[in-house]
Amino acid sequence: MENQQQIIIRVADQSDTHYAKCITDEMESSAKARGTGIAKRSPEYVAAKMLEGKAVIAVTTSGQWVGFCYIEEWSHGKFAANSGLIVAPEFRKSGVAKQIKQRIFNLSREKYPDSKIFGLTTGLAVMKINSELGYEPVTYSELTDDETFWAGCKSCVNYDILMSKDRKNCMCTAMLFDPKDHYEPKETKEYFEENKKGFERLVRFKQWKLLRPFLKKDNGGGANGQKSSLFNFFVHL
């Protein structure tokens, strides 16, 4: 694998658009491997984000694509999302994903200083990174109600689950950074570390609770109060 020192993480621009097809192919491949996924995006969409200065890319000094993430704006700028985080297979578990997330988060804060930044994820590793940035787990009702955003979930294999819950819950965990009301990154990081096993149980619980009706069908049949329980934001199940 390439040495970490040879990886450059920067805001993507016009010179990076030729990577778009490789990036979207890996997004699709990774989603299939996980059995879930982000909204499917075309190479043209990803390239447009690069041209708008709303994407971060990681490349080696020799020009090899390493990782990528982009920004989307929702509800007329009230919300921003850091979407499409992907790392090339040979560079995973190298720490580059965390560096990309930090850079795209900083870029989002620069471009949308008053926007709430949110994300949906099924991965504990991403939850950990988000926690280190100051994100907190929230209910889906605290996210954007922009129909275009939720329409993007149609390409996910769990879309039927989302709709069966009236868009109040799904396999993903919602996390939010509110610039006007948030804990310091140190606090949210410590909270995640202290409750990591609880988050793991939470993910398994969601899998059991949300998938159970579909399995039966297939077989024929920011406040301190928010942190009091790892399950309190699933009360709308």
C-alpha contacts under 8 A as a table, 3 or more apart, distances in Angstrom:
res1	aa1	res2	aa2	distance
1	M	90	E	6.37
1	M	91	F	6.77
2	E	6	Q	6.90
2	E	7	I	7.86
2	E	60	T	7.63
2	E	91	F	7.70
3	N	6	Q	5.53
3	N	7	I	7.36
4	Q	7	I	5.54
4	Q	94	S	7.51
6	Q	60	T	5.41
6	Q	61	T	5.66
7	I	58	A	6.47
7	I	59	V	5.57
7	I	60	T	4.38
7	I	61	T	6.40
7	I	66	V	7.74
8	I	58	A	5.45
8	I	59	V	5.38
8	I	60	T	5.91
8	I	61	T	6.89
9	I	56	V	7.02
9	I	57	I	5.80
9	I	58	A	4.28
9	I	59	V	6.64
9	I	99	Q	7.66
9	I	100	I	6.78
9	I	103	R	7.75
10	R	56	V	5.60
10	R	57	I	5.73
10	R	58	A	6.49
10	R	103	R	7.60
11	V	50	M	7.93
11	V	53	G	6.59
11	V	54	K	7.50
11	V	55	A	5.85
11	V	56	V	4.38
11	V	57	I	6.17
12	A	15	S	7.78
12	A	16	D	6.15
12	A	50	M	5.12
12	A	51	L	7.65
12	A	53	G	6.37
12	A	54	K	7.61
12	A	55	A	5.46
12	A	56	V	5.13
12	A	57	I	5.41
13	D	16	D	5.64
13	D	17	T	7.27
13	D	50	M	4.91
13	D	51	L	5.42
13	D	52	E	7.77
13	D	53	G	6.23
14	Q	17	T	5.63
14	Q	47	A	7.91
14	Q	50	M	6.35
14	Q	51	L	5.42
15	S	18	H	7.33
16	D	19	Y	5.76
16	D	20	A	7.57
16	D	47	A	7.88
16	D	50	M	7.19
17	T	20	A	5.42
17	T	46	V	7.93
17	T	47	A	5.02
17	T	50	M	6.75
17	T	51	L	7.94
18	H	21	K	7.10
19	Y	22	C	5.47
19	Y	23	I	6.21
19	Y	65	W	7.01
20	A	23	I	5.11
20	A	24	T	6.25
20	A	43	P	4.86
20	A	44	E	7.37
20	A	46	V	5.90
20	A	47	A	5.77
21	K	24	T	5.32
21	K	25	D	6.06
21	K	42	S	7.85
21	K	43	P	4.99
22	C	25	D	5.19
22	C	26	E	6.22
23	I	26	E	5.26
23	I	27	M	6.22
23	I	43	P	7.73
23	I	68	F	7.38
23	I	86	I	7.58
24	T	27	M	4.89
24	T	28	E	6.25
24	T	41	R	6.54
24	T	42	S	6.47
24	T	43	P	6.01
24	T	46	V	7.67
25	D	28	E	5.26
25	D	29	S	6.17
26	E	29	S	4.94
26	E	30	S	5.88
26	E	86	I	7.49
26	E	88	A	7.23
27	M	30	S	5.27
27	M	31	A	6.16
27	M	40	K	7.89
27	M	84	G	7.34
27	M	86	I	6.38
28	E	31	A	5.18
28	E	32	K	6.31
28	E	37	G	7.84
28	E	40	K	7.10
29	S	32	K	5.28
29	S	33	A	6.31
30	S	33	A	5.07
30	S	34	R	6.28
30	S	37	G	7.82
31	A	34	R	5.20
31	A	35	G	6.05
31	A	36	T	5.33
31	A	37	G	4.41
31	A	38	I	7.15
32	K	35	G	5.06
32	K	36	T	6.50
32	K	37	G	7.27
33	A	36	T	7.92
34	R	37	G	7.28
35	G	157	V	6.98
36	T	156	C	5.84
36	T	157	V	5.61
36	T	158	N	6.57
37	G	40	K	7.98
37	G	155	S	7.78
37	G	156	C	5.27
37	G	157	V	7.28
38	I	83	S	7.89
38	I	84	G	6.72
38	I	152	G	7.92
38	I	153	C	6.85
38	I	155	S	7.62
38	I	156	C	6.40
39	A	152	G	4.78
39	A	153	C	5.22
39	A	154	K	7.17
39	A	155	S	5.72
39	A	156	C	6.51
40	K	152	G	7.23
40	K	155	S	5.94
40	K	156	C	7.92
41	R	45	Y	6.23
41	R	46	V	6.95
42	S	45	Y	5.19
42	S	46	V	6.48
43	P	46	V	5.16
43	P	47	A	6.03
44	E	47	A	5.06
44	E	48	A	6.12
45	Y	48	A	5.10
45	Y	49	K	6.51
46	V	49	K	5.20
46	V	50	M	6.56
46	V	70	Y	7.90
47	A	50	M	5.06
47	A	51	L	6.36
48	A	51	L	5.04
48	A	52	E	6.17
49	K	52	E	5.06
49	K	53	G	6.32
49	K	54	K	5.17
49	K	55	A	5.75
49	K	70	Y	6.70
49	K	71	I	7.60
50	M	53	G	5.26
50	M	54	K	5.99
50	M	55	A	5.35
50	M	56	V	7.88
51	L	54	K	7.64
52	E	55	A	7.91
54	K	70	Y	5.74
54	K	71	I	5.32
54	K	72	E	7.80
54	K	107	L	7.76
55	A	68	F	7.33
55	A	69	C	5.74
55	A	70	Y	4.00
55	A	71	I	6.10
55	A	104	I	7.05
56	V	68	F	5.70
56	V	69	C	5.43
56	V	70	Y	6.16
56	V	100	I	6.84
56	V	103	R	7.05
56	V	104	I	5.95
57	I	65	W	7.89
57	I	66	V	7.57
57	I	67	G	5.73
57	I	68	F	4.47
57	I	69	C	6.69
57	I	100	I	7.44
58	A	65	W	6.43
58	A	66	V	5.11
58	A	67	G	4.84
58	A	68	F	6.21
58	A	100	I	7.27
59	V	62	S	7.90
59	V	63	G	5.86
59	V	64	Q	5.39
59	V	65	W	4.64
59	V	66	V	5.00
59	V	67	G	7.04
60	T	63	G	5.21
60	T	64	Q	5.17
60	T	65	W	6.74
60	T	66	V	6.92
61	T	64	Q	7.48
65	W	88	A	7.28
66	V	87	V	5.82
66	V	88	A	5.26
66	V	91	F	6.53
67	G	85	L	7.50
67	G	86	I	5.53
67	G	87	V	4.10
67	G	88	A	5.92
67	G	96	V	7.55
67	G	97	A	7.24
67	G	100	I	7.42
68	F	84	G	7.28
68	F	85	L	5.72
68	F	86	I	5.46
68	F	87	V	6.54
68	F	100	I	7.08
69	C	82	N	6.76
69	C	83	S	5.94
69	C	84	G	5.18
69	C	85	L	4.41
69	C	86	I	6.60
69	C	100	I	7.06
69	C	101	K	7.53
69	C	104	I	6.85
70	Y	82	N	5.72
70	Y	83	S	5.41
70	Y	84	G	6.28
70	Y	85	L	7.40
70	Y	104	I	7.00
71	I	80	A	6.74
71	I	81	A	5.64
71	I	82	N	4.79
71	I	83	S	6.04
71	I	104	I	7.41
71	I	108	S	6.87
72	E	80	A	5.59
72	E	81	A	5.18
72	E	82	N	6.60
72	E	83	S	6.99
73	E	76	H	7.12
73	E	77	G	5.63
73	E	78	K	7.85
73	E	79	F	6.03
73	E	80	A	4.51
73	E	81	A	6.50
74	W	77	G	5.56
74	W	78	K	6.46
74	W	79	F	5.09
74	W	80	A	5.90
74	W	81	A	7.81
74	W	144	T	6.69
74	W	146	D	6.40
74	W	149	F	7.32
75	S	78	K	5.35
75	S	79	F	6.13
75	S	144	T	6.36
75	S	145	D	7.29
75	S	146	D	5.72
76	H	79	F	7.59
77	G	80	A	6.71
77	G	112	Y	7.26
77	G	115	S	6.18
78	K	114	D	7.42
78	K	115	S	4.93
78	K	116	K	6.35
79	F	115	S	4.94
79	F	116	K	4.74
79	F	117	I	5.81
79	F	118	F	7.27
79	F	143	L	7.82
79	F	144	T	6.50
80	A	108	S	7.25
80	A	112	Y	7.37
80	A	115	S	6.08
80	A	116	K	6.11
80	A	117	I	4.78
80	A	118	F	6.48
81	A	117	I	5.40
81	A	118	F	5.09
81	A	119	G	5.82
82	N	85	L	7.61
82	N	101	K	7.96
82	N	104	I	6.82
82	N	105	F	7.11
82	N	108	S	7.77
82	N	117	I	7.36
82	N	118	F	7.05
82	N	119	G	6.41
83	S	119	G	7.17
85	L	97	A	7.61
85	L	101	K	7.70
86	I	97	A	7.60
87	V	91	F	6.52
87	V	92	R	6.11
87	V	96	V	7.74
87	V	97	A	6.57
88	A	91	F	5.59
88	A	92	R	6.61
89	P	92	R	5.45
91	F	94	S	5.84
91	F	96	V	7.40
92	R	95	G	7.40
92	R	96	V	7.36
92	R	97	A	7.55
93	K	96	V	7.59
93	K	97	A	7.99
94	S	97	A	7.75
95	G	98	K	5.57
95	G	99	Q	6.72
96	V	99	Q	5.04
96	V	100	I	6.19
97	A	100	I	5.12
97	A	101	K	6.15
98	K	101	K	5.10
98	K	102	Q	6.19
98	K	129	I	6.14
99	Q	102	Q	5.11
99	Q	103	R	6.26
100	I	103	R	5.12
100	I	104	I	6.10
101	K	104	I	5.24
101	K	105	F	5.92
101	K	129	I	7.53
102	Q	105	F	5.13
102	Q	106	N	6.18
102	Q	133	L	7.28
103	R	106	N	5.11
103	R	107	L	6.16
104	I	107	L	4.93
104	I	108	S	6.07
105	F	108	S	5.06
105	F	109	R	6.27
105	F	133	L	7.98
106	N	109	R	5.09
106	N	110	E	6.23
107	L	110	E	5.01
107	L	111	K	6.18
108	S	111	K	5.19
108	S	112	Y	5.58
108	S	113	P	7.30
108	S	117	I	7.77
109	R	112	Y	5.21
109	R	113	P	4.64
109	R	114	D	7.81
109	R	115	S	7.83
110	E	113	P	5.74
112	Y	115	S	5.32
113	P	179	P	7.48
114	D	179	P	6.46
114	D	180	K	7.85
115	S	178	D	7.37
115	S	179	P	7.09
116	K	176	L	6.88
116	K	177	F	5.69
116	K	178	D	4.70
116	K	179	P	6.35
117	I	176	L	5.74
117	I	177	F	5.05
117	I	178	D	6.61
118	F	135	Y	7.75
118	F	143	L	7.18
118	F	174	A	7.23
118	F	175	M	5.56
118	F	176	L	4.27
118	F	177	F	6.16
119	G	174	A	5.91
119	G	175	M	5.41
119	G	176	L	6.59
120	L	172	C	5.51
120	L	173	T	5.50
120	L	174	A	4.67
120	L	175	M	6.40
121	T	126	V	6.86
121	T	127	M	7.10
121	T	172	C	4.81
121	T	173	T	5.38
121	T	174	A	6.79
122	T	171	M	6.46
122	T	172	C	4.60
122	T	173	T	6.08
122	T	203	V	7.62
123	G	126	V	5.42
123	G	127	M	6.36
124	L	127	M	4.87
124	L	128	K	6.10
124	L	199	F	7.65
124	L	200	E	7.35
125	A	128	K	5.14
125	A	129	I	6.38
126	V	129	I	4.99
126	V	130	N	6.03
127	M	130	N	5.09
127	M	131	S	6.06
127	M	175	M	7.85
128	K	131	S	5.07
128	K	132	E	6.33
128	K	189	K	7.21
128	K	192	F	6.62
129	I	132	E	5.14
129	I	133	L	6.59
130	N	133	L	5.13
130	N	134	G	6.52
130	N	135	Y	5.29
130	N	136	E	7.84
130	N	175	M	7.53
131	S	134	G	5.15
131	S	135	Y	4.94
131	S	136	E	6.41
131	S	185	P	6.73
131	S	188	T	5.18
131	S	189	K	5.03
131	S	192	F	6.53
132	E	135	Y	7.36
132	E	185	P	5.14
132	E	186	K	6.67
132	E	188	T	6.28
132	E	189	K	4.54
133	L	185	P	5.06
133	L	188	T	7.87
133	L	189	K	7.74
134	G	177	F	6.19
134	G	182	H	7.00
134	G	183	Y	6.19
134	G	184	E	5.76
134	G	185	P	4.00
134	G	186	K	7.53
134	G	187	E	7.72
134	G	188	T	5.62
134	G	189	K	7.35
135	Y	175	M	5.73
135	Y	176	L	4.94
135	Y	177	F	4.49
135	Y	178	D	7.87
135	Y	182	H	7.77
135	Y	185	P	7.64
135	Y	188	T	7.03
136	E	175	M	5.16
136	E	176	L	5.32
136	E	177	F	6.50
136	E	188	T	6.93
136	E	222	G	7.34
137	P	173	T	7.01
137	P	174	A	5.68
137	P	175	M	4.27
137	P	176	L	6.38
137	P	233	F	7.76
138	V	142	E	6.59
138	V	173	T	7.95
138	V	174	A	5.60
138	V	175	M	5.59
138	V	176	L	6.54
138	V	226	Q	7.91
138	V	233	F	6.00
139	T	142	E	5.69
139	T	143	L	7.58
139	T	168	K	7.34
139	T	169	N	7.61
139	T	174	A	6.45
139	T	233	F	5.00
139	T	234	F	6.81
140	Y	143	L	5.44
140	Y	167	R	7.25
140	Y	168	K	5.32
140	Y	169	N	6.22
140	Y	174	A	6.25
141	S	144	T	7.75
141	S	145	D	7.93
141	S	168	K	6.41
143	L	174	A	7.96
143	L	176	L	7.85
144	T	149	F	7.76
145	D	149	F	7.82
145	D	150	W	7.81
146	D	149	F	5.55
146	D	150	W	6.88
147	E	150	W	5.28
147	E	151	A	6.01
148	T	151	A	5.03
148	T	152	G	6.49
149	F	152	G	5.36
149	F	153	C	7.45
150	W	153	C	5.45
150	W	154	K	7.68
151	A	154	K	5.67
152	G	155	S	6.66
153	C	156	C	5.39
153	C	159	Y	6.10
154	K	157	V	7.85
154	K	159	Y	5.55
155	S	159	Y	7.31
156	C	159	Y	5.49
157	V	160	D	7.58
158	N	161	I	5.33
158	N	162	L	6.55
158	N	170	C	7.39
158	N	171	M	7.18
159	Y	162	L	5.04
159	Y	163	M	6.30
160	D	163	M	5.20
160	D	164	S	6.00
161	I	164	S	5.04
161	I	165	K	6.40
161	I	170	C	6.01
161	I	171	M	7.91
161	I	210	L	6.85
161	I	211	L	7.59
162	L	165	K	5.36
162	L	166	D	6.54
162	L	167	R	5.08
162	L	168	K	7.21
162	L	169	N	6.04
162	L	170	C	4.89
162	L	171	M	7.97
163	M	166	D	4.91
163	M	167	R	5.43
164	S	167	R	7.48
165	K	168	K	5.54
165	K	169	N	5.90
165	K	170	C	7.33
165	K	237	L	6.83
166	D	169	N	7.66
167	R	170	C	7.41
168	K	236	H	6.46
168	K	237	L	7.35
169	N	172	C	7.75
169	N	234	F	7.19
169	N	236	H	7.42
169	N	237	L	6.74
170	C	173	T	7.60
170	C	206	K	7.74
170	C	210	L	7.03
171	M	203	V	7.82
171	M	206	K	6.19
171	M	207	Q	6.55
171	M	210	L	7.19
177	F	182	H	6.52
178	D	181	D	5.31
178	D	182	H	5.55
178	D	222	G	7.81
179	P	182	H	6.36
181	D	222	G	6.12
182	H	222	G	5.88
183	Y	187	E	6.16
183	Y	188	T	6.42
183	Y	222	G	7.66
184	E	187	E	5.33
184	E	188	T	6.57
185	P	188	T	5.22
185	P	189	K	5.91
186	K	189	K	5.17
186	K	190	E	6.12
187	E	190	E	5.19
187	E	191	Y	6.12
188	T	191	Y	4.94
188	T	192	F	6.18
189	K	192	F	5.21
189	K	193	E	6.29
190	E	193	E	5.13
190	E	194	E	6.07
191	Y	194	E	5.17
191	Y	195	N	6.14
192	F	195	N	5.15
192	F	196	K	5.48
192	F	199	F	7.88
193	E	196	K	5.15
195	N	198	G	5.02
195	N	199	F	6.33
196	K	199	F	5.08
196	K	200	E	6.31
197	K	200	E	4.95
197	K	201	R	6.20
198	G	201	R	5.06
198	G	202	L	6.04
198	G	230	L	6.78
199	F	202	L	4.79
199	F	203	V	6.25
199	F	230	L	7.05
200	E	203	V	5.24
200	E	204	R	6.43
201	R	204	R	5.09
201	R	205	F	5.97
202	L	205	F	4.94
202	L	206	K	6.18
202	L	230	L	7.09
202	L	231	F	7.11
203	V	206	K	5.19
203	V	207	Q	6.31
204	R	207	Q	5.04
204	R	208	W	6.20
205	F	208	W	5.10
205	F	209	K	5.87
206	K	209	K	5.10
206	K	210	L	5.60
206	K	211	L	7.75
207	Q	210	L	5.55
207	Q	211	L	5.57
207	Q	212	R	7.84
208	W	211	L	5.56
208	W	212	R	5.70
209	K	212	R	5.63
209	K	213	P	7.95
210	L	213	P	6.85
210	L	214	F	7.87
211	L	214	F	5.36
211	L	215	L	6.10
212	R	215	L	5.08
212	R	216	K	6.16
213	P	216	K	5.14
213	P	217	K	6.20
214	F	217	K	4.91
214	F	218	D	6.17
215	L	218	D	5.05
215	L	219	N	6.24
216	K	219	N	5.04
216	K	220	G	6.25
216	K	221	G	4.85
217	K	220	G	5.13
217	K	221	G	4.96
218	D	221	G	7.15
222	G	226	Q	6.57
223	A	226	Q	5.36
223	A	227	K	7.32
224	N	227	K	5.38
224	N	228	S	6.92
225	G	228	S	5.33
226	Q	229	S	7.02
226	Q	232	N	7.06
226	Q	233	F	7.61
227	K	230	L	6.83
228	S	232	N	7.71
229	S	232	N	5.40
230	L	233	F	7.37
231	F	234	F	5.61
231	F	235	V	7.41
232	N	235	V	5.81
233	F	236	H	7.61
234	F	237	L	5.77
